[in-house]
Amino acid sequence: MENDHRGIENAVEESHSVYRGEPPEAEGKKEKSDEEEEKKLTIEQIFESKRVPTWQEQLTLRAFVVSFFLGVMFSFIVMKLNLTTGIIPSLNVSAGLLGFFFVKTWTKFLEKSKLLKQPFTRQENTVIQTCVVATSGIAFSGGFGSYLFGMSERIARQSTEANNPPNIKDPSLGWMIGFLLAVSFLGLFSLVPLRKIMIIDYKLVYPSGTATAHLINSFHTPQGAKLAKKQVKALGKFFSFSFLWGFFQWFFTAEDNCGFQKFPTFGLKALKNRFFFDFSATYVGVGMICPYLVNISVLAGAILSWGIMWPAISTKEGDWYHTDPKDPNSLHGLQGYRVFIAIALILGDGLYNFFKVMSRTLSALFLQLQNKRSLIPVTGNGLQINDSKSYDDQKRAQHFLKEQIPTWVAIAGYLTVAVISIITLPHIFSPLKWYHVLVAYIFAPVLAFCNAYGAGLTDWSLASTYGKLAIFTIGAWAGASNGGVLAGLAACGVMMNIVATASDLMQDFKTGYLTLASPRSMFVSQVIGTAMGCVIAPSVFWLFFKAFEDIGIPNTEYPAPNAIVFRNMAILGVEGFSSLPKHCLTLCYVFFAAAILINAVRDASGKKVSKFIPLPMAMAIPFYLGAYFAIDMCVGSLILFIWEKTNKVKADAFAPAVASGLICGDGIWTLPASVLALARVKPPICMKFLSRKMNGKVDTYLSTLS
């Protein structure tokens, strides 16, 4: 999912309530008076008495030790989300909160022992959050659930097209780490020279970075620290519950289609059409973080596809398509409609938002350049406002410009990494030639700027859209007979990593600007976090790949839905529409146009109307997977809705922590589950559900054996 579907609205709302120091319950008159006094001061006036550490002091050993362990934890979480549905919420809040808790606990212990040499600052907290998000971000942009896994033979076997050796490359720990090291750092160097223009001159909003900064600032005030302590306690409580619930469920999953994951909540016929509640703590938590509209859109897509379309198309078997008994998931059967119509929705939504954000970016950039002398900034809506520099702005600008990153470092870094990757990537992917990579790197800085600028205005990162453009252009250039599918997927990885890391870095610069963290410490933290991610993320994926032998297979615990979607995009780009079943192309045109039309209507409607119009990108995901995770997410939404109605202040303060605990606990359970699977330890019980008629037959058969 793109960043606009990652629960930003909740994060921003939470950041404001936490910053205002709204405790979930009264703490006494003295605390209220202190809080009221604090509200009268600006953020930097509150921290006026605290010395800002140098950039070297912000980069502490304890920060990177904590970042490493949190990076491993979040990589497991992101990897599980990648390989199940591909919906990944914003984990910035959890990273900042847990980083604050662990280091604060450590410094308190040292302070009591009189061994504390350096106090814990908001700048160091920012370094931790940046490093953790950079590390876990590689688990997403590395393509382990999309383009990279789409290269494998396991995914290629699900299609009769382009499943020849030149278009296949199976995962291996060595080449995955080498590939990520070659492509993940270019984005960091591409936009460093433009940081002043985008953060200070243009005053781009970057809602995610701003929300994270407000959270970190609030943590380091007395009231914020007390609330953070309670939030961590809530996170830990639900982390434990989620982990133990995952452990409990494991006992009942001895074989496929066993356990709570196949619980026929709405009956056996609904289960067959993938409508059931699978008791996933992860997606209940995701539903609490994602905006209501995303969850409702996912459910609407599930009802449209699995409730109406697929049952209707299944009646055309033998006329529109033929089912292969040996391969029921063949793309020439019903599965082809599921995959390609989902692709049409994704491409329609992506294309519309690409041109929308690009036009907004260019128009806002034109206004900025036109009014450069008058120093009129552009807001998140692209509108001009007059804004004299406040005390906070002056102090932040002073610290942001104090420790510069030399431009020659950025240029030399970009050229050096580009040359290394131009040489190495063709050796990793033989169909991808050096001139393909060179052309990608020539255009990459421009596309990275567009993506980072658009994210600053709208908080939408279109990294996967730029990656899909690379799939079609480079794949078609390489040609079908020369491994064009593999070349297109590899080019997708190159482009997606560059534009994603560039946008993430600029978000972190915004966070650092608002917390007085040095740009140098932010950059170094990003580099270290990216380097850790290039090793941790492939290692975590390799553990999943070896432990769970059915990864990437439909109707399993880890179907990796985006892998087959990305591979078939590459096949379409290289071989055209010859692989589609009967009438599938017509339906694809209809849904492609519908995605554009729905987005246009949403933008043309007012806020009161648009909040009831679904998002095509979110609707597309259940077309392939089914409704089960949509039901989980809607349960999360329902819990949050009831909580907000009964106690909105408490819900605002604690809902993200509770959701993070549910996601983290269930996500971390996959580590011991993977170890048990590698050790060939199988659960002792298979819990299955049968109809009364089938149960009678089973009982009769068993009686004959006794």
RAZI-V76762 format. One record per residue. PSI is psi in degrees with one decimal (none if undefined). D_LAST is the distance of its C-alpha to the last C-alpha in Angstrom with 2 decimals. Layout:
psi:PSI d_last:D_LAST
psi:PSI d_last:D_LAST
This chain:
psi:150.0 d_last:53.68
psi:169.6 d_last:57.40
psi:-27.6 d_last:59.13
psi:-11.9 d_last:60.05
psi:22.2 d_last:56.34
psi:27.0 d_last:55.82
psi:29.5 d_last:56.59
psi:-38.0 d_last:60.33
psi:-42.5 d_last:61.28
psi:-40.5 d_last:59.25
psi:-43.2 d_last:60.65
psi:-44.3 d_last:64.22
psi:-41.8 d_last:63.81
psi:-39.9 d_last:62.28
psi:-39.6 d_last:65.05
psi:-41.0 d_last:67.75
psi:-37.1 d_last:66.22
psi:-42.6 d_last:65.73
psi:-38.0 d_last:69.21
psi:-11.1 d_last:70.76
psi:34.1 d_last:69.27
psi:102.8 d_last:67.47
psi:150.5 d_last:65.44
psi:-19.8 d_last:62.39
psi:164.5 d_last:64.06
psi:138.6 d_last:67.47
psi:9.1 d_last:68.41
psi:158.9 d_last:71.69
psi:-39.1 d_last:75.22
psi:-44.3 d_last:76.27
psi:-37.4 d_last:73.50
psi:-39.8 d_last:74.28
psi:-38.9 d_last:77.95
psi:-40.2 d_last:77.14
psi:-43.5 d_last:74.92
psi:-37.6 d_last:77.66
psi:-39.3 d_last:80.14
psi:-34.1 d_last:77.86
psi:-25.8 d_last:77.45
psi:-20.7 d_last:81.23
psi:152.5 d_last:81.15
psi:170.0 d_last:80.04
psi:-49.2 d_last:77.23
psi:-23.1 d_last:79.60
psi:-34.0 d_last:81.85
psi:-38.2 d_last:78.93
psi:13.2 d_last:78.44
psi:-38.2 d_last:82.19
psi:-8.9 d_last:82.40
psi:130.5 d_last:79.66
psi:138.3 d_last:80.72
psi:118.6 d_last:79.02
psi:156.5 d_last:77.79
psi:167.1 d_last:78.77
psi:-31.0 d_last:76.30
psi:-36.6 d_last:75.68
psi:-25.0 d_last:74.91
psi:-24.5 d_last:72.38
psi:82.5 d_last:70.35
psi:156.5 d_last:68.97
psi:-40.8 d_last:66.47
psi:-33.2 d_last:64.36
psi:-42.4 d_last:64.24
psi:-26.8 d_last:62.76
psi:-47.4 d_last:60.31
psi:-41.9 d_last:58.98
psi:-38.3 d_last:59.09
psi:-50.2 d_last:57.01
psi:-39.6 d_last:54.13
psi:-35.6 d_last:54.28
psi:-40.5 d_last:54.55
psi:-45.6 d_last:51.31
psi:-48.4 d_last:49.56
psi:-27.7 d_last:50.95
psi:-39.0 d_last:50.20
psi:-42.2 d_last:46.48
psi:-49.8 d_last:46.77
psi:-38.8 d_last:48.77
psi:-42.5 d_last:46.50
psi:-42.7 d_last:43.40
psi:-39.9 d_last:45.32
psi:-44.5 d_last:46.57
psi:-5.1 d_last:43.15
psi:-64.2 d_last:41.53
psi:-22.3 d_last:44.13
psi:0.7 d_last:47.53
psi:118.8 d_last:48.94
psi:114.0 d_last:50.78
psi:170.3 d_last:52.73
psi:126.6 d_last:55.84
psi:11.2 d_last:55.06
psi:-40.4 d_last:58.75
psi:-46.5 d_last:58.61
psi:-41.7 d_last:55.75
psi:-45.7 d_last:57.52
psi:-40.5 d_last:60.80
psi:-47.6 d_last:59.25
psi:-36.6 d_last:57.11
psi:-43.3 d_last:60.00
psi:-45.9 d_last:62.28
psi:-48.4 d_last:59.88
psi:-45.4 d_last:59.18
psi:-37.6 d_last:62.79
psi:-40.5 d_last:64.16
psi:-43.0 d_last:61.91
psi:-45.1 d_last:63.04
psi:-33.6 d_last:66.72
psi:-39.2 d_last:66.55
psi:-44.8 d_last:65.18
psi:-34.5 d_last:67.98
psi:-41.0 d_last:70.53
psi:-31.5 d_last:69.69
psi:-1.4 d_last:69.95
psi:33.2 d_last:73.27
psi:2.3 d_last:72.03
psi:120.4 d_last:71.97
psi:-31.1 d_last:74.32
psi:123.3 d_last:73.60
psi:159.4 d_last:72.46
psi:123.5 d_last:69.70
psi:165.0 d_last:71.33
psi:-26.9 d_last:70.29
psi:-42.8 d_last:71.36
psi:-36.9 d_last:68.87
psi:-40.0 d_last:66.19
psi:-39.6 d_last:67.09
psi:-43.8 d_last:66.78
psi:-49.0 d_last:63.23
psi:-43.2 d_last:62.17
psi:-45.4 d_last:63.77
psi:-42.4 d_last:62.14
psi:-45.9 d_last:58.63
psi:-36.6 d_last:58.86
psi:-40.6 d_last:60.32
psi:-52.0 d_last:57.46
psi:-23.1 d_last:54.64
psi:-31.0 d_last:56.63
psi:-30.1 d_last:56.06
psi:-24.3 d_last:52.30
psi:-56.3 d_last:53.18
psi:-15.6 d_last:56.14
psi:-11.5 d_last:54.58
psi:24.1 d_last:52.43
psi:-21.3 d_last:49.06
psi:6.1 d_last:47.42
psi:-105.0 d_last:49.94
psi:-38.8 d_last:52.43
psi:-45.9 d_last:51.52
psi:-25.7 d_last:47.77
psi:-15.1 d_last:48.67
psi:-16.6 d_last:50.15
psi:158.9 d_last:46.83
psi:-32.8 d_last:44.95
psi:-40.6 d_last:41.83
psi:-38.7 d_last:43.86
psi:-30.8 d_last:45.83
psi:-19.9 d_last:42.71
psi:0.6 d_last:42.23
psi:141.4 d_last:45.48
psi:-13.5 d_last:46.74
psi:142.7 d_last:50.30
psi:36.1 d_last:51.90
psi:29.7 d_last:48.85
psi:160.6 d_last:50.99
psi:-40.0 d_last:51.82
psi:-20.3 d_last:55.23
psi:14.0 d_last:53.57
psi:136.9 d_last:50.74
psi:110.4 d_last:50.94
psi:149.2 d_last:47.83
psi:141.1 d_last:48.04
psi:137.0 d_last:49.37
psi:-39.4 d_last:50.55
psi:-54.6 d_last:53.93
psi:-28.6 d_last:55.17
psi:-44.7 d_last:53.86
psi:-43.7 d_last:55.89
psi:-42.7 d_last:58.88
psi:-47.7 d_last:58.77
psi:-38.7 d_last:58.69
psi:-30.2 d_last:61.47
psi:-28.3 d_last:63.54
psi:-15.3 d_last:63.28
psi:-15.1 d_last:62.60
psi:-15.3 d_last:66.06
psi:-40.1 d_last:68.27
psi:-30.5 d_last:67.77
psi:-34.7 d_last:68.96
psi:-21.9 d_last:72.28
psi:-32.5 d_last:72.87
psi:4.2 d_last:73.96
psi:-42.7 d_last:75.34
psi:-16.9 d_last:78.98
psi:7.0 d_last:78.37
psi:-39.7 d_last:76.97
psi:-43.0 d_last:80.30
psi:-45.1 d_last:80.79
psi:-32.5 d_last:77.35
psi:-45.4 d_last:77.05
psi:-50.9 d_last:80.68
psi:-50.7 d_last:82.73
psi:-16.6 d_last:80.28
psi:48.4 d_last:78.42
psi:145.2 d_last:75.11
psi:-46.6 d_last:72.68
psi:73.0 d_last:69.36
psi:-39.4 d_last:67.41
psi:-46.5 d_last:64.51
psi:-38.4 d_last:66.94
psi:-44.0 d_last:69.05
psi:-43.1 d_last:66.11
psi:-40.7 d_last:64.94
psi:-42.3 d_last:68.51
psi:-40.5 d_last:68.82
psi:-49.0 d_last:65.61
psi:-42.6 d_last:66.80
psi:-41.9 d_last:70.25
psi:-34.4 d_last:68.78
psi:-32.1 d_last:66.57
psi:10.9 d_last:69.72
psi:158.2 d_last:71.53
psi:-45.5 d_last:71.02
psi:-40.1 d_last:69.30
psi:-37.7 d_last:67.21
psi:-39.4 d_last:66.08
psi:-42.3 d_last:64.91
psi:-40.4 d_last:62.99
psi:-38.6 d_last:61.51
psi:-41.5 d_last:60.28
psi:-36.7 d_last:58.47
psi:-42.6 d_last:57.10
psi:-37.8 d_last:55.70
psi:-43.5 d_last:54.12
psi:-41.4 d_last:52.40
psi:-45.3 d_last:51.35
psi:-38.3 d_last:49.90
psi:-46.9 d_last:47.98
psi:-23.7 d_last:46.28
psi:-47.7 d_last:45.88
psi:-44.6 d_last:43.81
psi:-46.5 d_last:41.75
psi:-42.7 d_last:41.13
psi:-47.1 d_last:40.23
psi:-34.2 d_last:37.76
psi:-41.1 d_last:36.24
psi:-40.9 d_last:35.72
psi:-43.5 d_last:34.12
psi:-43.9 d_last:31.76
psi:-31.7 d_last:30.75
psi:-35.1 d_last:30.04
psi:-20.0 d_last:26.93
psi:14.5 d_last:25.13
psi:50.3 d_last:26.12
psi:-32.2 d_last:23.78
psi:174.9 d_last:24.03
psi:150.6 d_last:26.45
psi:26.7 d_last:26.47
psi:159.4 d_last:24.93
psi:-174.4 d_last:26.68
psi:-21.3 d_last:29.64
psi:-15.2 d_last:31.48
psi:38.0 d_last:29.52
psi:121.2 d_last:29.55
psi:70.7 d_last:30.02
psi:-39.7 d_last:33.00
psi:16.0 d_last:34.44
psi:164.7 d_last:31.35
psi:-33.5 d_last:29.18
psi:-40.0 d_last:32.00
psi:-37.1 d_last:34.46
psi:-40.7 d_last:32.11
psi:-33.0 d_last:32.09
psi:18.2 d_last:35.90
psi:30.8 d_last:35.89
psi:101.1 d_last:37.05
psi:162.0 d_last:35.31
psi:119.2 d_last:36.26
psi:13.4 d_last:34.77
psi:34.1 d_last:35.99
psi:113.3 d_last:38.30
psi:-31.9 d_last:40.92
psi:-52.2 d_last:42.98
psi:-18.5 d_last:43.66
psi:-42.5 d_last:44.18
psi:-42.3 d_last:46.87
psi:-40.2 d_last:48.24
psi:-30.4 d_last:48.54
psi:-24.2 d_last:50.62
psi:-43.0 d_last:52.99
psi:147.6 d_last:53.39
psi:153.0 d_last:55.79
psi:-39.2 d_last:54.42
psi:-37.7 d_last:55.60
psi:-46.8 d_last:53.47
psi:-42.7 d_last:50.27
psi:-36.4 d_last:51.14
psi:-42.2 d_last:52.08
psi:-44.1 d_last:48.72
psi:-39.4 d_last:46.94
psi:-41.1 d_last:49.36
psi:-38.6 d_last:48.62
psi:-43.0 d_last:44.86
psi:-42.7 d_last:45.35
psi:-44.1 d_last:47.78
psi:-63.3 d_last:45.61
psi:-20.9 d_last:41.92
psi:-29.6 d_last:42.70
psi:-58.1 d_last:45.27
psi:-52.8 d_last:46.14
psi:-41.2 d_last:42.92
psi:-35.9 d_last:41.24
psi:-44.0 d_last:44.52
psi:-31.8 d_last:44.82
psi:-22.6 d_last:41.20
psi:-12.2 d_last:42.26
psi:11.1 d_last:44.71
psi:134.7 d_last:42.12
psi:-21.0 d_last:43.35
psi:-59.6 d_last:46.93
psi:-33.6 d_last:47.72
psi:166.6 d_last:45.10
psi:133.6 d_last:42.23
psi:129.8 d_last:38.91
psi:115.4 d_last:37.85
psi:-29.9 d_last:34.05
psi:-23.3 d_last:34.32
psi:79.8 d_last:36.36
psi:-15.3 d_last:35.83
psi:17.4 d_last:38.20
psi:142.3 d_last:41.08
psi:-4.3 d_last:44.46
psi:-4.9 d_last:45.18
psi:-152.0 d_last:42.56
psi:-30.3 d_last:42.18
psi:-31.1 d_last:42.17
psi:-40.9 d_last:45.77
psi:-42.9 d_last:46.94
psi:-47.0 d_last:45.31
psi:-49.9 d_last:46.97
psi:-31.9 d_last:50.37
psi:-37.1 d_last:51.05
psi:-41.7 d_last:50.29
psi:-42.7 d_last:52.75
psi:-43.4 d_last:55.35
psi:-44.9 d_last:55.11
psi:-44.6 d_last:55.38
psi:-40.2 d_last:58.34
psi:-46.3 d_last:60.10
psi:-44.9 d_last:59.78
psi:-42.4 d_last:60.76
psi:-43.4 d_last:63.75
psi:-49.0 d_last:65.04
psi:-30.2 d_last:64.82
psi:-51.9 d_last:66.33
psi:-32.7 d_last:69.44
psi:-51.3 d_last:69.53
psi:-38.7 d_last:69.51
psi:-43.8 d_last:71.80
psi:-39.7 d_last:74.34
psi:-38.6 d_last:74.25
psi:-48.5 d_last:74.63
psi:-40.2 d_last:77.59
psi:-41.8 d_last:79.34
psi:-39.0 d_last:78.95
psi:-39.4 d_last:80.12
psi:-42.8 d_last:83.13
psi:-39.2 d_last:84.00
psi:-47.5 d_last:83.69
psi:-36.6 d_last:86.01
psi:-32.3 d_last:88.42
psi:25.0 d_last:88.70
psi:-39.6 d_last:88.47
psi:-32.5 d_last:91.93
psi:-1.0 d_last:91.31
psi:45.0 d_last:88.08
psi:116.2 d_last:86.21
psi:166.8 d_last:82.48
psi:132.5 d_last:79.72
psi:179.8 d_last:76.98
psi:-20.2 d_last:73.34
psi:4.2 d_last:74.34
psi:14.6 d_last:77.02
psi:149.0 d_last:79.77
psi:140.1 d_last:82.88
psi:147.6 d_last:83.77
psi:132.6 d_last:86.69
psi:103.8 d_last:85.61
psi:148.4 d_last:88.04
psi:124.6 d_last:86.64
psi:176.6 d_last:85.47
psi:-44.4 d_last:85.55
psi:-44.5 d_last:81.86
psi:-42.8 d_last:82.38
psi:-44.7 d_last:85.37
psi:-41.6 d_last:83.64
psi:-43.4 d_last:80.51
psi:-39.7 d_last:82.57
psi:-47.3 d_last:84.61
psi:-33.6 d_last:81.59
psi:-34.4 d_last:79.86
psi:-7.5 d_last:82.96
psi:-45.3 d_last:83.81
psi:90.4 d_last:81.50
psi:153.8 d_last:81.45
psi:115.3 d_last:79.25
psi:139.2 d_last:81.76
psi:-34.7 d_last:81.43
psi:-28.8 d_last:81.84
psi:-43.7 d_last:78.67
psi:-45.8 d_last:76.71
psi:-46.5 d_last:78.35
psi:-40.6 d_last:78.05
psi:-44.8 d_last:74.42
psi:-47.4 d_last:73.53
psi:-41.3 d_last:75.35
psi:-49.2 d_last:73.93
psi:-36.3 d_last:70.29
psi:-44.7 d_last:70.89
psi:-44.0 d_last:72.33
psi:-45.1 d_last:69.47
psi:-32.7 d_last:66.81
psi:-33.7 d_last:68.77
psi:-41.2 d_last:68.65
psi:-37.0 d_last:65.05
psi:-41.1 d_last:63.08
psi:-24.2 d_last:63.77
psi:-29.5 d_last:62.35
psi:-44.4 d_last:59.11
psi:100.9 d_last:58.91
psi:-33.6 d_last:60.79
psi:-20.6 d_last:61.14
psi:110.6 d_last:62.84
psi:163.3 d_last:66.48
psi:-33.7 d_last:69.00
psi:-26.4 d_last:71.06
psi:-46.0 d_last:68.08
psi:-40.6 d_last:67.75
psi:-45.8 d_last:71.55
psi:-40.8 d_last:71.80
psi:-40.8 d_last:68.97
psi:-22.3 d_last:70.83
psi:-42.1 d_last:74.10
psi:-19.7 d_last:72.69
psi:-46.3 d_last:70.28
psi:-37.1 d_last:72.89
psi:-45.1 d_last:74.00
psi:-36.5 d_last:70.47
psi:-40.4 d_last:69.65
psi:-45.1 d_last:72.74
psi:-42.7 d_last:71.79
psi:-43.2 d_last:68.29
psi:-38.6 d_last:69.60
psi:-43.3 d_last:72.38
psi:-38.7 d_last:70.07
psi:-33.7 d_last:67.64
psi:-31.5 d_last:70.64
psi:-42.5 d_last:71.51
psi:-13.2 d_last:68.15
psi:17.6 d_last:65.54
psi:119.8 d_last:63.81
psi:120.1 d_last:62.99
psi:35.3 d_last:62.65
psi:-44.9 d_last:61.58
psi:-28.5 d_last:58.66
psi:-43.5 d_last:61.02
psi:-36.4 d_last:63.47
psi:-39.6 d_last:60.59
psi:-35.0 d_last:59.63
psi:-40.4 d_last:63.28
psi:-36.2 d_last:63.14
psi:-48.3 d_last:59.97
psi:-42.6 d_last:61.83
psi:-52.3 d_last:65.24
psi:-37.9 d_last:64.38
psi:-46.2 d_last:61.46
psi:-36.4 d_last:63.72
psi:-43.0 d_last:66.49
psi:-37.2 d_last:64.30
psi:150.6 d_last:63.09
psi:-38.4 d_last:59.82
psi:-9.2 d_last:60.40
psi:30.2 d_last:61.31
psi:37.5 d_last:58.24
psi:-31.0 d_last:59.49
psi:-46.6 d_last:56.12
psi:-40.5 d_last:55.84
psi:-41.4 d_last:59.56
psi:-42.4 d_last:59.23
psi:-40.1 d_last:56.32
psi:-41.5 d_last:58.22
psi:-35.0 d_last:61.38
psi:-44.8 d_last:59.44
psi:-41.1 d_last:58.53
psi:-51.9 d_last:62.15
psi:-42.1 d_last:63.58
psi:-40.8 d_last:60.91
psi:-40.0 d_last:61.32
psi:-52.6 d_last:65.11
psi:-30.6 d_last:65.48
psi:-47.5 d_last:62.67
psi:-32.9 d_last:64.06
psi:-43.8 d_last:67.61
psi:-42.3 d_last:66.68
psi:-40.2 d_last:64.72
psi:-41.7 d_last:67.71
psi:-35.3 d_last:70.09
psi:-42.8 d_last:67.80
psi:-34.1 d_last:67.92
psi:-38.5 d_last:71.71
psi:-43.2 d_last:71.89
psi:-46.0 d_last:69.79
psi:-37.0 d_last:72.01
psi:-40.6 d_last:75.12
psi:-13.5 d_last:74.13
psi:6.2 d_last:73.21
psi:25.7 d_last:76.17
psi:139.9 d_last:73.92
psi:141.1 d_last:75.84
psi:-32.9 d_last:75.16
psi:-43.9 d_last:75.12
psi:-35.5 d_last:72.37
psi:-44.5 d_last:70.40
psi:-46.3 d_last:70.81
psi:-40.8 d_last:69.95
psi:-41.2 d_last:66.90
psi:-43.2 d_last:65.74
psi:-47.1 d_last:66.32
psi:-43.5 d_last:64.40
psi:-41.1 d_last:61.55
psi:-42.2 d_last:61.38
psi:-43.3 d_last:61.41
psi:-42.1 d_last:58.55
psi:-34.2 d_last:56.61
psi:-20.3 d_last:57.14
psi:-43.8 d_last:55.19
psi:-48.4 d_last:52.76
psi:-49.1 d_last:51.54
psi:-34.2 d_last:50.65
psi:-41.2 d_last:48.96
psi:-43.8 d_last:46.81
psi:-41.1 d_last:45.95
psi:-37.4 d_last:45.17
psi:-45.3 d_last:42.75
psi:-45.6 d_last:40.98
psi:-38.3 d_last:41.08
psi:-33.2 d_last:39.55
psi:-38.4 d_last:36.99
psi:103.9 d_last:35.61
psi:-11.9 d_last:35.12
psi:16.4 d_last:34.77
psi:133.5 d_last:38.21
psi:-4.4 d_last:40.09
psi:130.2 d_last:37.12
psi:150.4 d_last:36.99
psi:22.1 d_last:34.31
psi:-179.5 d_last:33.66
psi:-34.5 d_last:34.76
psi:79.2 d_last:38.07
psi:-13.9 d_last:39.13
psi:63.1 d_last:42.83
psi:-34.1 d_last:44.10
psi:-19.0 d_last:47.76
psi:-49.1 d_last:47.22
psi:-32.6 d_last:46.47
psi:-49.3 d_last:49.19
psi:-40.2 d_last:51.83
psi:-41.8 d_last:50.91
psi:-26.8 d_last:51.24
psi:-43.8 d_last:54.55
psi:-39.0 d_last:55.72
psi:-42.5 d_last:54.55
psi:-41.6 d_last:56.44
psi:-29.9 d_last:59.50
psi:-43.9 d_last:59.51
psi:-3.3 d_last:58.14
psi:-153.3 d_last:58.81
psi:18.6 d_last:56.64
psi:-21.9 d_last:55.37
psi:-2.9 d_last:51.79
psi:142.8 d_last:51.41
psi:174.0 d_last:49.39
psi:133.6 d_last:51.26
psi:0.7 d_last:53.23
psi:-39.2 d_last:51.99
psi:-40.7 d_last:55.53
psi:-44.9 d_last:56.92
psi:-35.6 d_last:54.43
psi:-43.4 d_last:55.29
psi:-42.5 d_last:58.98
psi:-46.5 d_last:58.29
psi:-29.7 d_last:56.36
psi:-47.2 d_last:58.86
psi:-36.8 d_last:61.67
psi:-38.7 d_last:59.72
psi:-43.0 d_last:59.30
psi:-43.8 d_last:63.07
psi:-44.1 d_last:63.90
psi:-43.8 d_last:61.66
psi:-40.8 d_last:63.27
psi:-42.2 d_last:66.72
psi:-40.7 d_last:66.12
psi:-45.7 d_last:64.82
psi:-30.9 d_last:67.97
psi:-22.6 d_last:70.26
psi:159.2 d_last:68.82
psi:172.8 d_last:69.81
psi:-36.0 d_last:67.61
psi:-32.3 d_last:66.63
psi:-42.2 d_last:65.23
psi:-26.8 d_last:63.96
psi:-7.5 d_last:61.51
psi:-0.1 d_last:59.52
psi:124.0 d_last:59.52
psi:162.5 d_last:56.46
psi:121.3 d_last:56.74
psi:-38.8 d_last:55.82
psi:-43.7 d_last:54.73
psi:-35.0 d_last:52.21
psi:-29.7 d_last:51.04
psi:-30.3 d_last:50.35
psi:-47.5 d_last:47.70
psi:-10.1 d_last:44.82
psi:-34.0 d_last:45.58
psi:-37.5 d_last:43.51
psi:-39.1 d_last:41.13
psi:-173.8 d_last:40.26
psi:-6.8 d_last:40.90
psi:-44.7 d_last:38.61
psi:-27.6 d_last:41.27
psi:-38.3 d_last:43.92
psi:-41.3 d_last:42.02
psi:-47.9 d_last:41.84
psi:-37.0 d_last:45.58
psi:-31.1 d_last:46.43
psi:-42.4 d_last:44.59
psi:-42.6 d_last:46.88
psi:-41.1 d_last:49.86
psi:-42.4 d_last:48.93
psi:-46.2 d_last:48.72
psi:-41.4 d_last:52.11
psi:-47.2 d_last:53.64
psi:-40.8 d_last:52.73
psi:-44.4 d_last:53.92
psi:-33.8 d_last:57.22
psi:-33.8 d_last:57.76
psi:-37.2 d_last:57.27
psi:85.3 d_last:59.04
psi:-39.8 d_last:60.47
psi:-46.1 d_last:62.32
psi:-37.8 d_last:59.28
psi:-44.5 d_last:57.14
psi:-38.5 d_last:59.80
psi:-37.3 d_last:59.94
psi:-16.5 d_last:56.26
psi:-46.4 d_last:54.18
psi:-34.9 d_last:54.72
psi:-42.7 d_last:53.80
psi:-45.9 d_last:50.59
psi:-42.9 d_last:49.67
psi:-38.6 d_last:50.51
psi:-43.3 d_last:48.32
psi:-43.1 d_last:45.30
psi:-46.7 d_last:45.98
psi:-44.2 d_last:46.77
psi:-48.0 d_last:43.81
psi:-36.0 d_last:41.20
psi:-41.2 d_last:43.20
psi:-26.5 d_last:43.42
psi:-26.9 d_last:39.67
psi:-24.4 d_last:39.39
psi:-57.2 d_last:41.08
psi:-32.3 d_last:38.41
psi:-39.3 d_last:35.72
psi:-42.7 d_last:37.47
psi:-42.6 d_last:37.69
psi:-39.6 d_last:33.96
psi:-41.0 d_last:33.27
psi:-32.7 d_last:35.75
psi:5.1 d_last:34.13
psi:32.2 d_last:30.75
psi:115.3 d_last:29.32
psi:148.9 d_last:26.69
psi:150.0 d_last:25.66
psi:-14.9 d_last:22.41
psi:142.0 d_last:21.19
psi:115.0 d_last:21.03
psi:111.3 d_last:22.02
psi:160.5 d_last:21.76
psi:127.3 d_last:22.69
psi:154.7 d_last:21.27
psi:162.2 d_last:22.80
psi:-39.6 d_last:21.38
psi:-46.2 d_last:20.76
psi:-36.9 d_last:19.01
psi:-38.2 d_last:16.88
psi:-42.0 d_last:15.79
psi:-41.4 d_last:14.87
psi:-44.1 d_last:12.87
psi:-41.4 d_last:10.94
psi:-43.4 d_last:10.46
psi:-42.6 d_last:9.39
psi:-33.5 d_last:6.80
psi:-27.3 d_last:5.42
psi:-20.6 d_last:5.61
psi:-21.5 d_last:3.80
psi:none d_last:0.00
